[in-house]
Amino acid sequence: MTDRDPFAEGERAARDNIPAEANPYLGGSDEHALWAAGHEKVAGATEARESEGS
């Protein structure tokens, strides 16, 4: 049995350019919120780096 880490999965998804709308967890669940937070952490950092270069 493997323990899933929704936050890490969200970070990985953002790095792989998977959109936030692809969150696999049920809306309103703790896992959904963790996945979204992980995705936003990476996506937000990526967007900040891109805007600095423009």
N, C-alpha and C positions, 0 to 999 in steps of 0.2 A: 504494500500500500504506500502510495506517495502522498506527501502533504503538498497541497497546492498553495502557492503564494500569489493571490490575486494582484497585489501591488507590483510584484516583480513581473507578472504576466503582462500587466498594463504597460510597464516600462518597455518590455521587450516588443510589444505590439507597436508602440510609438516608434521605436528604432527601426522596425520593419515596415514603416509607413502604412500601418493598418489604421484605418480611421477610428475615432472614438466611438462612432455609431456601431462598431462591430463588437462592442462589449458583450461577452458571452454570458454574463451573469444576469439574473432576474433583477429588473429595475426595482429600486427600493431596498435591496438586500445590502448587507455589510460588504459582501464580496464585490458587488457592483460598484459601490462607492470606493473601495480600495483599488480596484482595477482602474477606475476613472482617475483617481488621484495619481497613480503611477504613470498613467498615460499622459496626464497633464504635466507632470514633473518633467518628463523627457521632451514632450512636444513644446512646452513653453520655453525650455532651454534652447531647443533647436531654433525656434522662431526668433528668440532674442539674438542668437548668433547670426542668423541670416539678416536681420534688420541692421545690425552693426556694420555689415559689409556693404550696405547700399548707400 
